[in-house]
Amino acid sequence: MHSLFEGTNFDFMGRQKLATWFSGITMVLSFVAIFGMGLNLGVDFTGGYTMELAYQESPDLPTIRTALETAELGDTLVQNFGTAKSVLVRIAPQEGLAANTISQTVLTALKTTSDSSISVRSVDFVGPQVGEELREKGGLSILIALGAIAVYVWMRYEKKFAVGAILATVHDIIVTIGFFALFGIEFNLTVLAALLAVIGYSLNDTIVVYDRIRENFRKIRDASPEQVMNDAINQTLSRTLITSGTTLMVVVSMLLLGGPTIHGFALALLIGIGYGTYSSIFVASMTVKAMGISREDLLPVEKEGTELDSLP
C-alpha cells in the first residue's frame, strides 16, 4: 500500500481556489446549522433523568416511546444499551418530582408494552445547573486545547504555521459540530470527548506536514514556495493516507458494531478524522502559503559576531 502513493506529484497548491470554496461552503452550512437549528443537547448538558431498564425479552422500542408519550413525561429518548434486552431511557427535567417517582411512573407506563418482567438497574439524575456547568467546562476545555496548540506550534515553527494549525483545527471542530446540528444527532459528553480527540489527531497530522515543509525549505534553495510545499505534501501523502485509513477502519467498526452507546462518539471521530486529513493538506498548508511563507522565515537566526567568536 505504501508503494501506491510513493513518488506522487499532485499539484495540491494549484487547487487552492477549489479548496477555499469547499471549505467556505461547509463552514457556512455548519454555522447556519449550529446557530439556526441549534444542537440537540443530551441529558449530560440539559439535565434530566437517565434510567437503565432490563427486559427478559427484547422489547419493541417504538412501543416504549409511544407509552412514555402517553404518560406525558415530556421529552424522552429511548434506545438500546449494550444488548437488545437493555433499554436506556432519558427524560427531561421534571419540576417537583423525585427520581423514585419518575422511575415508578415509567415502570407503570411500560407494564402494558411487554409481557416480560422489567427491572430497573439504575436511575441517575443530572440537575440543570450541573448540565450548564458541564457545557461551560466543555467549551473551556476546547478553547484551552486550541490555545495550547497555538503556543506549541508558534514556539516550534513560526507564527504563520501557528495560524494555519489553529484555522485547520477550528475548521474540523466546527464542521463536526455542524453535522450534529444539521441532522439533529444528540450531542453529549461522549461527543465532546471525541472532539478533543479530533483536536489531537488533526494537530498530529498537521505537524507531520509542517515538519516536511520546514525541512524542504531548508534543503531546496531554488524552488518556489508552492513547489516546496507541494513536494512536502506529496512526500507525506503515503503516511497521511495509510494512518488515516487504518484509523478510520477502527472507527467505522465502532460505528457499525459498537451499539448506540458509542454511536455519537464514533460518528464524531469519523467526521473529524476525515476532515482532519483534508484540512492538514489543504487548510493548514494553504493558509501558510497565503500568509507568504518563505525560506528566510524558517532559517535559524545567526547572531552577529559569531564569526569573530570562532577566530583564535
ABEGO torsion letter per residue (X at the ends): XAAAABGBBBBAAAAAAAAAAAAAAAAAAAAAAAAAAEBBBBAAAAEEBBBBBBBABBBBAAAAAAAAAAAGAEBBBBBBBGBAABBBBBBBBBBGBBAAAAAAAAAAAAAAABABBBBBABBBBBBAAAAAAAAAAAAAAAAAAAAAAAAAAAAABBAAAAAAAAAAAAAAAAAAAAAAAAAGBBBBAAAAAAAAAAAAAAAAAAAAAAAAAAAAAAABAABBAAAAAAAAAAAAAAAAAAAAAAAAAAAAAAAAAAEAAAAAAAAAAAAAAAAAAAAAAAAAAAAAAAAGBBAAAABBBBBBGAAAAABX
